[in-house]
Structures are given as C-alpha cells and as structure tokens.
Amino acid sequence: MPDSFALLWRLDVESIAEAARKWRSLSQELGSAHTRHQLHVTAPLRRAGWSGEAATEAFGFLAGVEERLAIGRIEAETIGTVLTVVHQRMEQAQSSLRAVVREAEASGYAVDDAGTVTAPRSTNRYEAEEAGAELAGYRRRIDAALEAASQASEDGRNALAVLHGDVMGQYRQHAFNEAGVDAHTAMELLGVRPPRPPRDPKAAAKWWSGLSPDERREYVLLYPQLIGGLDGLPATVRDDANRLVLDGQLDSPDFATGHDYGVASDAVLDPRYRRLMKVKDTLDSYEGAPPGQELYLLGFNSAGDGQVIIAQGNPDTAAHTGVYVPGTGTTMDSTPGSVDRIDRLRQAAQAAHPDGAVSTVFWLGYDAPELNTSVVTLGRAEAGAPDLRHFVEGTRAAQGSGHHQITVIGHSYGSTLVGAAAKNGMLGADDIVAVGSPGMDVAYASSFGIPRDHVYAGASPNDPVAQDLAGWLGEKPTSDAFGGNEFTVAPGGHSSYFDQGSAGLENMGRIIAGRRPTLVHPAPPTDPALGLYPHSYPH
C-alpha cells in the first residue's frame, strides 16, 4: 500500500491522456494513408484496365497493404480508447485520494507519504471513540481509491494485451476479422458498453451531431455494424463503417473452404463469400471515381439471398435523389448490374438538369421474390415496406433542414413494394415512379398522399409483366382508373426501361431531376377515387 499511495499521489495522469491523443492521431493518419493509397495508387491502376497474372498478383499485394493500414487504424483507435478510459478512471481515483487527504488534514489528522493516517491526540474517551471512527472511514476511502486505481491499471493492461501489433510488419490470415473481434474484447474487459443510439432517424441524426469528433471516430471503428446500419447518419459515415464490416466478414475464418469438402484447396466455397465479393468488387471498380460518381455502401446483409443498399453520389448533399427498388429475382449477386442501372439513372438525371447535384440509390433492403408463388402475393412487399419508409426518412434526416427532392422508382415487383410503403402518404417521397409493374397494392394514385401529377408509370407494350400481370397486385398503374401520369417508354422487354438512351430511362432521369417527362397521358383532372372511372381492382 505505501508504494501504491505514493505512486497514485504523484501520478501524472495527463501523460496518459496525452498518450491516448497520440494513438488516436495515429489512427487518423493511418486512415488518411489508407484513403490516399486507394485513390492514388490502386484506383488509377484499376481505371487503366491493367489485367493479367502480374496485375492479379500486384492488386493482391496492394490490397494487403491497404488491409494492414486499416487494421492499424482500428487497433490504434482501440489503444487510444483504452488509454482514455484508464485516464478517466485513474484521474477519478487520484482525485478521490487527494480529496480524502485534504479532508483528513483539515480535521487535524496526519497523513504521511506512505498513506498512513494518524488521529489527533484525544483529551477524553469520547473524543477518542469519535476519532477512531473517523480514522477508520478515512482509511477505507484511501483503500478504495487505491483499489480503483489498481483495477483501472489491471483492466487496461488486460485490454491492451488482446491486441496484436505485429500485423503491420507481417500479414497474418484473418487479421482483419481478428482486429474487430479484439476491439470488442478490449472494450468488454474495460467494462465499456456499446453506444445505444436511438433508432428513429431524426433522433439518430441529432444524437450523432451531438457527439465529439473522438466519439464519432471511436464508434465507427469499434462498433461499425451498429453505426453502418443506422438510418439518419451521414452517408460518408455509414459507408466508412459498412466497408469495415464488409472487409471483416470477407476475412472471416468461418467460411467453408475446399478442405471442408475434402478438396485440397484453400478456396472459399461458401456462397455468402461469393455474394460479398460481388459487392466488394463493385465498390472497388468505382474507387477514384469523379465527384458525384463515387459509391457509398449504406447497408448490406449476406444472409439468405443477400440484401444491399448502395448510393452513387452523396444523397445527403444531392439536390435530387432517386431511389431504385428492384423486383423479382434480384439478390446480392445482382449488385454489379443494379449499380450499372443507378449509374444510368444518374447520368440521365444529370443530363436533364446539368447544374443540380444528383444521387441515385440501389435499394435492395428486402427479400425480393423468386420466380414462384411469392411473386403473385403481397407478402414480400408488405414485409419490406417499413424498411423502405425508414430508409427514406433516414435520408431526409441526414439531409438536414433543407428540402431535397426524393424520387422512389419501383421496377417490377419493386413497384409493388413502393406502393405498399407509400400507402396513406407514409413514404415521404416527392415523386413515385413504377415501371413494368404488376400493380402497386392500391387502387388509386391518390392513396399515396402526394399530388397525383407526381405519380408516374411506364409500361412497354412488349413487357409481359406490365401487360399481362398488371392488376394482379393492384390497379394497372398506367390506366386512367388509377389516376396518375403515364410517361413514354420504348418498346422492349421487361428490363428495357433502363436501356441506355431509351425513352424510359431519359424520362425517369427527368423525373429524378424535377423536370417534366414526355407523357402518354397526364393524370386525369378528376381523382378516379371519386368513382367516375370503371375500376378492375378491388378497393
């Protein structure tokens, strides 16, 4: 105890705080180095189209460099957080110790350099008894302060011991996944609980804005899965967090390899890995893209057929945002083709309004139906509708107080989900578009709670879904009885609406950009819900 007392009394606790700041600064520098390496080394080589055996080996090496920088970023932040917590606890213990000593000495007690407390001389039995009780109290409080400091030191040492700093010198398999696990373990050993942000998008946005820069960085790096899935937070933040989660999952030791199937191969055979790599490769292919064409990973889930949400261009700052909801048969494996579609939509919108910043979003935040009976029921649409509403609400919250135009586009069964989400004005979109739709789960455009002249539908005469199945899941959206606009599309198949240079794509771009498309017919002047038009869909 004597040594512990002197050590805590004289401890320079500010030096612990300074060390924490330096480790956090190192984390930032490693993050910046990672970004610079991606943008100025790897991305130019990819854009140049370098390929072949040498390119494959080189890109593998460069990926290893970036992975080590990312691991160092996580572990440096973890060390900084551990030291910050130890500093806070040590500072509290030292403050408590010094307060006890000051109080004891003010009451006439003596405290020596070893922490021994001596009571003042008593003149009678009553004073002696009172002094004895006070003396025991002071000793207990000194012991408690020393025990708190000892526990803080022990917890900090244990938390730091789980980290592995050797990864910067030599690559180790599954090190990225391990870094995330180690960070969680370190926090648990310190007794630090994860943050508990509100799920409501507006409340989440307010919560995030109230955090310090250190807290924001800590939460992204130590709790990326929590932060990446939080609607209402900035797209840049969610993208950073989700890419960390993606890389960690790709590095998981749990994926089955050839050895698990009796084959002498380290190749990963798990279909989840294949799906995640589709997302990773798509993101990598846009690294170093010009401003407004960069990709943001806003969410993903590899379970089942997989779900993924990717934006092109920042939806937080875009004046015009188009959210594309795909339909039947879309899975995480569809990511490359679906990102191509939002790229074309963005180009079409930019062409219609060259001066307005545009973002387009591939939203596969639901389990799209397969080619079975699920495609002719409303179950998948109604199950996914709340998540689409939550995403749009989160986009609004992240955009802030100014109003930005949001257009939600549903293709095929995706239009059914959009309709289910928009019923009773609950979607929060400015414009709603359906193409190749079998129905939107409503009888009237006015059910969406926005002006009917902001509801659009396009149907190719050669699209069997739009022509033969329309009415199965709601009134045909291009009919007068529905009450919205029908815009011009080119003749073509079920996916032709997104063909480069097609009338359908150009018109959807115009709608996203807030421009009027070319119409087959405008919304009827009188709402069909008033019963003036013959109707085929039950209502």
N, C-alpha and C positions, 0 to 999 in steps of 0.2 A: 504493500500500500504506500509506503513512503515514496518509493520511486514513481509510482503512478500519480501521486498527488503532485509532485514537483513537475513531472512531465506534462500533465494536463494544465497546470497553472501557467507554465511558461510556453505552452504550445503556440506556435504561430499559425493559427487556423486560416489566416488569409492566404498563406502559401498553398494550402490545399485548394482553396477557391481559384487561385491563380493557375495551378496545375490543371484544374478542370477546364478553365477557359482556354488554355493552350491545346488541350486534347480536342476540344470542340472546334477550335480554329483549324486544327489539323484535319478534322473530319470535313470541314467546309472546303479546304484546299484539295483534299482527295476527290471530293465531289466535283469540284471545278476541273480538276485534271481529267477525270473520267469523261466529263462532257466535252472538253477540248479534244481529247483523243478520239472520241466518237465523231465529232464534227469535222476535224481537220486531218485525221489520219484514216480512219476506217471508211467513213462516208464517201470521201472523194474516190477511193478505190472501188467501192461498190458502184457509184454513179458512172465510173469509167467503163464498167462492164467487164472488169477483169475476171477471168474464169480459167478453169483447168486445174490440174493436180497441184501445181505450185500455189495457185490462188487459194485453193481449199486449205492447204497447209498454212498459208500466211494468215488467212482470216481466222483460222483456229487459234493461231498464236496471238493475234490481236485481241480476239475475244477473251483469251486467258489474261492478258494484260488488263483489260477493262474489268474483268471479274475480280482480279486482285485489288484493283483500285476501289471497287465497290465494296468488297469485304473490308478493306481497311477503313473505308468511310463509316461502315456500320460499327466496327469494333472500336474505332477512335471515339465515336459518339457514345458508345456504351461506357467506355472508360470515363469519359467526361461526365456522364450522368452518375456513375458510381461515385466518383470523387465529389460531385456536387452534393449528393445525399450524405456522404460521410462528413463533408464540411458542415452541412446544416446540423447534423446530429452532434458533431464534436463542438461546434460553436454553442449549441444549446447546453451541452454538458459543462463546458468551461464557464459559461455564463451562470449556470446554476451553482457551480462550485464557488465562484468568486462572490456570488450573492450571499451564500451561506457564511463564508468567512467574514465578509463585511458586517453582516448582521450580528455574528457572534462577537466580533471585536467591539462593535458598538455597544454591546450589552456587557462588556467587561471581561469576556472570555479571551484567552490567549490561544492563538493558532500558530504552531511553529512551521518550519519549512518542510517538515515531513507530513503535515496534515494532522498532527496530534492536537486535540482540543483540551485545554485545561480550564476548569471553572475558577472564578474569582474566590478569594477567601471568604468563608461564611462566618457570621457572628453568632448564629444560633442554629438549632436543629431545623427549624422551619425553612430558613434560607438555604441550608444545605440540601434539604429534600427538593426544594424548588430548583436549585441549581443542578442537582443530579438529573432531574427530568429534562431540563433544557439541554444539558450536556449530551444526554443520550439522543435527543432529537437532532442536534447539530451533527453528531457523529453519523447518524442514519442518513441524513441528507448528503453529507460528504461521500459516504459509501455509495449512495445511489448515483451521484454524479460520476464517480469513478467507474462504477459498473456500466453506466450508459456509454461512457467513452470507450471502455473496453469492448463492449458489444458492438459499437459502431465500427471500431477497428477490425474486429473479427469478421463481421458481416462484409465489410469492404474487401478484406483480404480474400474471403471465400468467393465473392462475386467476381473479383478480378482473376482468380485462379482458373475459372472456367473458360476464359478467352485464350485464343491461340494466335499469337502474333507472328508465327513462323510463315504464314501464308504469303507474305509479301516477298519472301526470299525463294520459296519453292511451292509450286502449285500442288494442291492436295485434292483428290477427288471428293466431291460432296462438301467442299469447304464453304461454299456459298450457303447451302442449306444449313450447314452446321453453325455458321455465323448468326443466322436468325434465331436458331434454337438456343445458342449460347446467350444471346442478348436477353431472351425471355427468362432463361435460368438465372442470369445475373440479377435481373430485377426481382425475381421471386426470392432469391437469397437475401436481398436487401429489404424485403417486405414491401416493395413498391408495387402498388396495384395499377393495372392499366387504366387509362382515362375512360370516363364514361360520358361521352358526348351525347347530346340529345339526338334522336332520330329524325325529328321534324326538320325539314330542310332549312327553313328560316332560322330556327333556333340553332341549328348546327352552324350556319353561316355566322351568326352572332357570336357563338362560342369560339369559333376559330379566330375571328377578328379580335377577340379579347385576349388571345394567347400572346406571350412574348415570342420573339424570334427563336430563342433557345428552346422553348417548349414546342413550337411548331416543328422544328428540325428533329427534336428528340422523338416526337410522336410518329413522324413519318418513317424514321429509320428503325425505331424499336417496335412500333405497332402498325406496320404498313397495311396489313389486311384490314384492320379496323378503319384506318384513315382512307384507304383507297375505295372502300365501298360506301362512303358517306356522302349521299346527295346533299348539295348545298355548299360543298367546299370547292375551292378554285380548281379548275381543270388541270393546271400545272402541278398542283399538289397531289391530286389523285393519280395523275399519270406517273409521277415520280414513285409514289407508294406502290402502285399496281405493278410497275415494271420490276420493282424489288421482289414483290411476291411472285411474279411470273418466273424470274430467274431462280428464285429459291425453290419453287416447285419443279422446275426443269432439272434442278440439281438433286432432287430427292433420291435417296437410296432405296425408296420403297417401290420404284418402278421395276416391273419384271424385265429381265434380260434373257438372252438366248440360253444362258446357263440354267435358268429356272425351267426351261423346256427341254433340257437335255442336249442343247446345242452348244458347241464350243465357240461362243460369241458373246462379246460384251454389249452388243447392240440392244438398245431398249426396244422392247416389243409391245409395251403397254399402249393401248390406243389413246389413253389420256395424254401421253407424252407426244404422240403424233399431232394431236389437236393443239396442244400448247405450242408446239414448234410452228404450226401454221400461223399462229398469232405472232410469235416471236419473229419469224421470217418476214412477215408483212410489215411489222414495225421497223425492222432493220432496213427494209428496202426503201423506206422514206426518211431514213436518217440524213440530215443535212439538207432536207427539202427547203425551198424558199419559204419565207414567212407567209403564213396563211395556208400552206400546203402540208405543214407538219402534222403528225398524228399524235393523238392523246388517248392513252388506254384508260378508260373511265370505269371499267369493271370487267370481270370475267369469272367463270366458274367451269371447271373441266368435268364436273360430274355429268353423267348421262351423255346426251349428245353435245353438251357444252353450251355455254352462253357467253357472249362477249359484247362489249359496248366500246366503240372506237369513234372518236371525233377527228375530222380533218379541219384544221383551223380551230382557233380557240373560241368555244361557244360563249365564254364569259364576256369577251370583248367584241364579238361579232355583232353587227347591226342586224344581220339576217341569219337565222339558224334553221336548217332543215333537218328534221329527224326522220330517218328512213327505217320503217318497221317491215322486215321481210316476212315471207309467208312459208307455205308448206315445203318441207324438206330442207329448210335452212338449219345448219348446225355450225359448230365452231369450225369445222372443216371448210365451211363456205367463206371464211374470213377474207381470203385474197380477192375473190370475185366480188364480194359485197363491198369491200373497200374501193375497188375499182368503180362500183356504181356510185358511191358517195363522192368520189373524185369527179366523175362526170357530172353529177348534180351540182357540185360546187362550181365547176367550170361553166356550166350553163347559167347558173345564177350570177356568176361574176360577169359573164358576157351581157346579161340583161341589165346589170347595174354595176358598171366598172368601178365606181367610186365607193361602193359600200362593202365593208368587210363581211365576209361570208364564212360560215362554218356549217359543215354537214356531218351528220352522225349516223353511224350504223348501229342500230339498237336491236340487238338480239338478247333482250333481257327476259325472255320467256322460252318455254319449251314448245317450239314450233311443231305443228302436227306432222306426222308421217303420212305416206300415201296409204291410209287405211281409214277406218270409220271415224277416227278422231278429226278428220278434215271436214266432215259434214255435221259436226256438233259445235256448240258454242263453248265447250268446257275449257279448252286451252286459251281461248280469247278472254274469257271471264277470269281465269286464273292469273293471266298476265296483266290484265288491265290496271290493277292497283300499282304495280311496279312501274308501268309507263307513266301513270299520273305522277308518281313520286319523283321520277326522273325529270319530267318537265318542270315540276315545282322546284326541284333542286337546281335546275338550270336557271330558272328565274331568280332564285335566291342568290346564286353565285354571280349573276349579272349585276346585282345591286338595285338601286332605286330607279334607275332609268329604264324605260320600257324598250325592249328589243323584240323584233318580230320573230316569232317561232312558228314554223310550219311543220306539221306532222304528216308524213306521207306513208300510207299503208299499201303494200303490194300483195295481191292475192289474199291469203288468209290473214296477212298482216293488217289489211284494211278492216277485217272483222274485229281484230283486237283493238285497233284505233277507235272504231265505232263504240265498242264496249267501254273503252276508257273515257270516251268523250260524252257519253250519255249524261243528260242533266247538267251540261256545262261544266263537267268536272275535270276536263283535261288541261285547260289553261292555255290552249293553242290559239293563235290568231287566225290561222288558216288550216284547213283539213283537206287532204287530198287522198283519193282512192283510185288505184289503177288495177285492172284485172281482178275486180272484186266479185266474190260470190255473195256479197251482202255485208252490211255493217252493223248487224244486230239491232237495227232500229227501222222504223217505218218512214221516218221523216228527217230531213236535214235539220229542221228546226229543233230536233231533240238534242243537238249538240250544244245549244246555249250560246252560239255565236251567230252573227248575221248570216243568213243563208247564201248571200252572194260571196261569202268566204269559204264555202264548202264546194269542192271541185271533184269531179270524177272523169276518168278517161277509160274507154273500152274499145279495144281493137275489134273490128268485125271478124278477125280470124282467131281471136282468143277464145278457146272453148270454155274456159272458166267464166269469163265475163259474159259470154253469150248464152251458154247452156246451163251454167250452175247459178247464175245470178238469180236471187230470190230464195235460194235455199237458206241463207243465213241473214236475211234482211231484204227489204225492198231494193230493187236494182238501182244502184246509186246514180245512174245516168238517166233515169226515167223522169218524166215531168211529175209523176206522182211522188217522187222522193223530195223534189223541191230545191235541188242545188244546181250548180253550173255543170255543164258537160263541156270539157275542153277537147281540142283537136289532138288526135294521135294518129300515127301512121299505121297502115295495115301491117300486121305482123303477128307473131305468136305470143304466148303468154308472158314472155320476158322481153318483148321487143320495146317496151316503153322506155327502157334505159339504153337503147342503142345509140351510139354516138351520132350526132347530127339529126336524130329523129325529131319529129314534131312533138311527140310526147315528152321527150327529155327537155327540149327547149322550153316548152310550156311549163313544165314543173320548175325549171330554173327561174322562169319569170315569176311564178307564184312565190317561190322562196325569196326572191329579191323585191317583193312588194309591187311587182308590175302585173298588169292585166294580161292573161294569156289569150290566145285566139280561141274562140268558143264555137262549139256546135250549136249550143243554145244557152242563154243565161238562165239564172234561177227565175222561176215564174214570179210575176209580181205579187201574186197572192199565195200565201202559205197553204200548201196542199193539206196540211193538218186540219184546216177548216172544213175538209170534206168535199172540196169542189172537183177532185180528180178521182178517177177509178183507181182502186188500190188492190194489189195482189198479195201483199204481205200482212199477216195478222197483226193487229195493233189494239 
